[in-house]
Amino acid sequence: MTKIDEKFIKQAEFLARGTEVLPGGVKELAIKLQKAQEENKPLRVKLGLDPTRPDLHLGHSVVMRKLKQFQDMGHKVVLIVGAATAMVGDPSGKSETRPALTKEEVDQNAKTYFEQMGKIVNIHDSEVTNNADWLHKMNLTDLLKLASNVTVAQMMVREDFSKRYSEGKPISIHEFFYPLMQAYDSVVIDSDIELGGTDQRFNVLLGRDIQAAYGKKYPQMVMLLPLLEGTDGIKKMSKTYPENCISLTEPANDMYGKIMSIPDELIVRYFELLTGVPTDETDKIAEELKSEKINPRDYKMQLAKIIVEQYYSKETAIQAEQAFINVVQKKEIPDDIPEIIAEEGKLIIDFLVDNQLTQSKSEAKRLILGGGVKINGEKVSDIQQKLDFSNKSEIILQAGKRKFAKILKS
């Protein structure tokens, strides 16, 4: 039996914090870490990302921060752009077939990925690959060999597949190939550990089985990380719901303001998953919030400042905090709002969408009906209301708590 050095147990405990490690938990991970050092062979830590949309968000940063911890310990991060898998579409957690992307859409979305990931992970010290390089070269014989390692019964263990089957919803055969393709990636890049969200449990564990089938003596371990709730505190943060999502490319003031809008119940969770604040400090924050000795707003402001500083700078975080105080708490109009020329009579709902003050017409409609749009301080309540300058050369429009525009009459 392998005697484990205490140093590697501590490393494993640190890396495993906030995750589920399979199989064998912390002890097995410690053995793997020790073996890597004894053989002078850094672990290959895999993360695959399908470029389904151009922006990454704070939910993605949870797993990327874990990657950085491995990287800081000297292990090799292997990043896989899933150009091939994105063209199939991962059905994980989906209630219906997920639309596949074209090669052009995948290529366009992938362009910004590494720039954004570079805010957290050292891209230059990572191994960057594209699974189209090997998956698109597979012939029918290769595919049949891969598919022969998994039964239909095994596939139907997946919760989303079994649920859809029981409800009579369609499951396309090509969807079965997604987890197989992801698993085969692990064979090609020879990963020792694969990271993924809890919704990836089946896929990443299948990677172990496929590696073993292809002759790997010590198949990869997997680390499952929690899925981050969005600003509503309910739905998983997703680019599908822009108003519930905090993008890594979000302007600093918007990032700060969105963090300030999260429910109080998420404060500790965001501290734990999105910052480097030590556990003893987050425990203290949790206790103080329970005791109601401190206004949750104060910790939320601290959280927002830390996160903005991580992606921008200390100076920018201070400016974002001051902008929030001025605009939201003091209800002042910012000095640097954009000036936009528009014709009188244009529908306000169209103006909001055309000038990207909302992501969609449906979001603009919800914002108006919820009293979140104001013209010169007066709430707009009718979605058919039009811009009316009433002999003024300019009007001030506010969309939500943080977005303003000075509209000049054309």
N, C-alpha and C positions, 0 to 999 in steps of 0.2 A: 504493500500500500504506500502510495506517494506521501511523504511528509511535506506538509505545506508550510513554507516560511511565512511568518506573521506579516511580513511586509506585503506579500501578495494577497493575503486575506483582507488587509486594510484597503488595498487598491481595489479589490473586487467589491468590497462593501461600498466604497465610494462610487464606483462605476454603476453598481446595481441600484443605487438610491433612486427611488421613484419609478423603477422598472420591474417587469417580471422576467426573470432569467430562466430559460429552458434549454435543455433539461439540466437538472442537478443544482440549480440555484447558485448562490455565492460560492459554495465550496468548489463546484466544478469549474466556475469561472476563474477562481484563484489558481487551480491546477493548470488551466490553460495559459494564464499569465506567466506562471512560474516556468512552464515548459518553453514558452516563447523566449524567455530570457536565457534559459540554460542552453538552448539551441541557437541563440543569437539570431532569431528569426521573428521579427515583429509580426503581430497578428494582422491579418487582412480583414478590415472591418467594412462591411458592405452596406451601402444605402442606394436604393434605386428610386428614381423620381421620374414619373411620367409628365412631360411638359404639356399638360392638358390646357393650361392657361398661362399667360406670360408672367404673372406675379406670384411670388411666394408670400406667405403671411406668418404671423407669430405662431400659429399652430405648427407650421413646418419647422420653426426654430427650435421646438422642443427636442426633436430628434437630432437636429444639427448641433445643438449644444452638447448633446451626449457624444456625438462624433468628435467634437473638439476636445473633449476630455480624453478620449482614446489617443487622439493625435498628440496632445500635450504629454502623454506618457511614452511617446515614441513609436506608436503603432501606425500602420499604413491605412489611411482612409481610401476606400475605393468607391468612387461616385459613378453610378450608371445612369446615363440619360436614356430613358426608356422609349427611344424613337420607334422601335418595333412594337413593344407592348402597348404604347399609346394608340397605335393604329388598330388595336383590338379593343381596348377599353377595359379597365379593371372593374368587374362587377361587384367587388367587395362592398358589402353594406348597402347595395343598391336594390331597390324593389323592382327594377325592370332593366332590360338590356341597356347598357350605357353606350351612347353613340361613339363610334370609332372616329378618329381624326385622320385627315389626309396627311401625306408626307409634308406638304407645304405648310400646313397648320402646325405640325410638330416642329419643323425647322424654325418657323417664325417664333414660336413660344419658347423654344430652347435658348434663343439668343441671349436673353437677359438672366437666365437661371444662375449661371456661374458668377456673374457680377453680384447678384443678390446673396448667393451663398457665401461669397467672399467676405461678407460683413461678419460672418461667424467662423467659418472654417478656412484654414489656410489652403486655398485652392492650388497654389504653386507646389505645395508639398503633398498634394493628393494625386492619386491615380484616377484620371478621368477617362471613362469609356462610354461607348454607345452600343447598346445591344443590337442595333440594326447591323453592326459589323459582322456578327456571327449568326443571328437569327434569320436575316434575310438571305443568307447563303445556304441554309439547310435545304436538303432535297427531301423527297417523299420518304425515302428509306430512313433518313435521320429522324424525321417527324414520327414515323411509325415506331421506331426504336424508343424514342422519348415517351410517346403515349402508352407504350406497352407496360410501363412501370407503375401505372395508376389505374385502378378500376373505377367504373361508374359509381359503385357503392361508396368508394372513398370520396369522390367528388361531391356526392350528395350529402356527405357529413357537413359540408359548409352550410352554415345557417341560412345565408341568403338564397342559396340554391334550393335547399329543402323547403324553405318558406314559400318561395315562388312556385315550386312544384306542387306543394299541397294546396296552394291557392289557384292552381290552374293557369298561372302566368307563364308566358313562353320563356324558355331558356335555349339560346342558340348553341349549337355544338362548338362554334368558335370560342365561346366564353370559357369552355373547359380548357382551352389552350393557354389562357392568360396565366393561371398559376403554374402551369407546366413551363411556360416560357420564362417566368420569373425564377422558377427553381433551376432551370438550365443555366441561367446567368450565374448562379452560384457555382456551378460546375466549371464554367469557362474561366471565371476570375479567381477560382480556388479560394473562396471566402472562408474565414474561420469563425466570424461572427456576422450575423445580419441584424440590422436594426429595422424596426417598423412600428407603426401604431398598433393598438390593440385590435383594430379591424383587419390587420394583416396576419393574424395568428395562423390561419390555414396555409396561406401562401408561403410564409417564411419557414414553417415547420416542414412543408413539402420539400423545400430546398434541401433539408437534411436527408430526406428519403432518396431524392434524386442523386445527390452527391454520393450516397452510399451505393446506389445502383450502378453508378459510373466508377466505383472503385476507390473512393476517398476513405482512408482508414479512420480518420477522426472528423466526421461531418461537423458542419458549422453548429455553433450554439446560436440561440436567438435571444434578442432583448426586445420586449414589447413595451412601448412607451404610451402613456395616457394620451387621449385625444383632448385637445384644448377646447373648452366651450368658447363661443363667440361672445360679443358684447351683450347679448340678451341673456346670457347665463344658462341657456337651454340647448339650443342647437350647436352641434359641432362647428367650430370655425371653418368656414368654407368659402372659396371664391365664388361659389354659386349664389351666395347671399352677401353682396358687397356692403350693405349697411350693418352686417353682423361681423364683419371681417376687418382685421387690422393688417394691412399689407406692409411688407418690409420696405416698400418704396413710398409709403404714405408720407406726405409732407409732415414735418416735425410737429407743427401746431395741431394738425388733424390727428396724428398718432397720440399726442398727449391728451387731446380732448376725448378721443374714443376710449382711451384707458380710463379716464375719469367717469365715463358713462357705464362702466361695468357694474353689476350688482355687488353690494358689499360682501356677499357670500363668496365671491371669487377672488377677493383681495389676497388671501393667503395662498390660494392655489396658483395665482399668477406670480406671486413672489417666488414660490417653490419651483415652478416650471420655466420661468422666463428670466430669472435673474441669478446672480451668483451669491445672493445673500445667504449666509450660513444657516444651517438647520436650527441652531439654538436661537438665532434672532427671529426666524419665522415662527418658531414656537412661542416666543415672547409676544410677537405681534398677534398671534392667534388668541393668546390668553387675555391680552389687553382689549381686543375686540369683543371677546365674550363678556368681559367684566364691564364693558361700556364706559371705561375710564377715559377713552379717547374718541374723538369724532372720527369715524371711518374715513371721512374726506381727507384727513391729514395723512393717513397711511396711503390712501389712493394717490395723493399728490406726490408722495415720496416714490411710490411705485412707478408712476408715469414719468417722473424725472429720471429715474434710473434707466428705464427702458429706452427713452428717447436718447439719452446719453450714449447707450450701447450702440445705437445705429447712426448717431450723428456726432455730437461733441458735447462737452460740459456746457460750453457757452450757448449752444443752440438749445439745450435742455432748459437752461435758465430763462432764455428768451421765450420758449414755448410756455413755460410756467407763467411768466408774466403776462403773456398774451391771453392765457386762459383766465387769469385773475381779472384782467381788464375787460374782456369781452363777456365772459359768463358770469363772474361774480359781481363786477361793477357795472355790467351791461353797457359798456362803452363800445363805440364803433371803431374798429382798427383804422390806423392811419394809412396802411398800405393796401387797401382793397383794390381789386382790379376795376378798371373802367371799361365798360362795354357799350358799344353803340347799338341801339335797337330802334325799330320803328314803332310808333304808337299803334296800339290795337293788336299787337302780337299776344297770343295766349301765354300767360305766365308759365303754365305747365310745359309748353314747348320751349320757352326761354330757359327754363331750368335744365332741361335735357340737352339742348343745343350747346349750352355753355358749360356742361359737365358739372353743374352744381348738384345734380343727382345722377345716379348711374343709369336710370331707366325712367320711362314714363310712369310705370307702376309705382316706383319709389317716390316720384314727384307727387303723384296723386295721394299716396299715403301721407306724405309730409304735409301737403296742403290741408287734407281733411283732419289731420291731427293738430292743426294750429301751429305748425312749425315753419310756415312761410309768412314773412311780414314785408309790407311795403311802407317805407317811412314810419316804421314802428307799429303799423296797423296790421292785424292778422288778415291773411287772405283765407277765406273759407269756401269759396266757389271755384271748382276746378275749371270753370269756363271763364273766369275773370281774365281780363286783358290788361296789358300795360296802358296806364292812363297818366300822362304827364300833367294834365290840368294846368296848362300854361307855365309849367316848370320846365327848365332845361335839363334837369337831372332828378333821378329818384334813387333811394337806397333800398336795395332788396336784401333780405336776410333769409337764408335757407338753413334751417336747423339752428344749433347754438353757435356754430363757428364759421359758417360760410357767408360772406357778404359780397355784394357787387354794387358799384356805382353805375347806374344805367343812364347813358347820355342819349338824348333824343336825336334821331337821325334827320 
